[in-house]
Amino acid sequence: MDIAAELRATSDLLLLDLQALGELEELKRTVPHGDPKLVDIASRIEELARKVLYGSQHQLDLTETITGAAGAAGAADPATAQQIATIDDVRSASAILAEWREAERRAQELEPGSAAHAEALREVDRARAEYRRAFEAARKGTDSRG
């Protein structure tokens, strides 16, 4: 994967993780104090926060690499410059499937009915929907070329 595509994938993952953090925080507000589910939710929030921190650090490294490469080559030509949002409309199927499998594995390991289990199932649903969109986009791309 080239650096620009990796930057886009990292950005996509950060957005998904930030969305999941928001959902967990909202869920946490509905759970009464003293409920053991709060520990599950707080653990998941901490895990996602660490993932966001790592992702944002990785994104900074990638951005510095791209910026350094562009700076070394001279000023970027505005006509050929890419923005993160236009690098790829869809993450690779393998990246989506890896995330989907990880969410399914986590859901199987967690206690059914727990907040963490519910969050893992939401991640499975998000990955499944993203994979479906990627598959349809690839199919349409193939149909339009053939």
N, C-alpha and C positions, 0 to 999 in steps of 0.2 A: 504494500500500500504506500502511495507517495505521501509526503508530509501534508499536503493540502487536504487530501482525502482523510487522513488520520485526524487532522484538525477538525474537519466537519464531523466525523464520527464521535470525537471527544465532545464536541459541542452538543450533538444530539443526545448523547448519554447524560451530560450534565443537565440538560433541560428535562429529561425524563426523571432523573433522580431528584431534581428540585421540585418537580410536580409531585412525586411520591412523598417527599418530605412535607410538603404543604398538606397533602391528604392525611398523612399520619398525625400531623399537628392538629388538624381539625378533628380527627377521630379521638385523639387524646383528650380534647376538651369535653367530649361527651361521656367519658368514663368517670364514674364517681371516685373521689379520693379514697385510697385504701383498697381499691380493687386490684387484685394481683395482675390483671391485664395491663395495668399501667407500666409494670416492669417490662413486659414484653414489648409494649409500644416504645418505651424509652430506649430499650436496647436496639430496636430496629432503627429508631431515629438516629442514635449514635452511629450505627453501622453505615447508614446512608450519608450522614454528615462527613464521616471519614472518607467515604467514596467520593463525595463532592469535593472535598479538600484535595484528594489525590488527583482527581480529574482536572481541577482548576490549575493545580501545579503543572500537570502534564501539558495542559493547554497553553500555559505561559511559556513552557520550554519550546513547544512547537511554534508558537507565535514568534518567539525570539529567533528561532532558527530560520523561519521564513523571512522575517524582517531583516535579519543579518544577511541572508543570501540575496535578497532584493537590494539591500544597501550596498553590498559588495559589487553587484552588477551595475550599479548606477540607479538613477531614479526609475521607478516602475512606469511603464507605458500605461496610461489610464485606459486605453482601448483594450489592453490585454490583461489588466489586473483583474483578479478574481476576488470575490467576497466569500466569506464562509458559507453564506446562505446559497450561493450559486454553484458551489463545487459539485454537489451531488444533491439530487432531490430525495434520494433513497439510500439508506445504508446498505451495505452488502448483506446478502441473504445469510452468509455464514456468521456475521456479527450478530444479526438478529436471532438466528437459531441458537447461538451460544448463550445469549442472554435468556432466551426462552427456556432452554434446558436448565440453566442455573436456577431460574425462578421455580420451575417444576420440581427440581431436586430439593430446594429449600422448602417448598410447600409440603412435600412428602415427609420431611424431617420434623416439621413443626406440629404442635398440638392443634388438631382441628378445632375451629371455633376461636382460637386466639387471634389477637390483633395482628400479630406477625404473620400468621397463616393467611388471614384475609388479605394482607398487603401482598404477600407472595402470589396469591391467586389473581390479584389485580395486575401484578406485573406480568403474569402468564397471559392474561387477556390482552394487555397492551402489546406485548411482543407478538402474539398471534395476529392481532389486527395489523400491526406494522408489517409483519411477514406477508400477509395477504395483499397489502397495498404494494409492497415491493414486487411480489409475484405478478400482480396485475400490470404494474408499470413495465416490468421486463417483458411480459407477454405482449403488451401493446407496442412496445419498442421493437420487438421481433416482427410483429405483424406489419408494422409500418415500413420496415426495411425489406421484407420479403415480398 
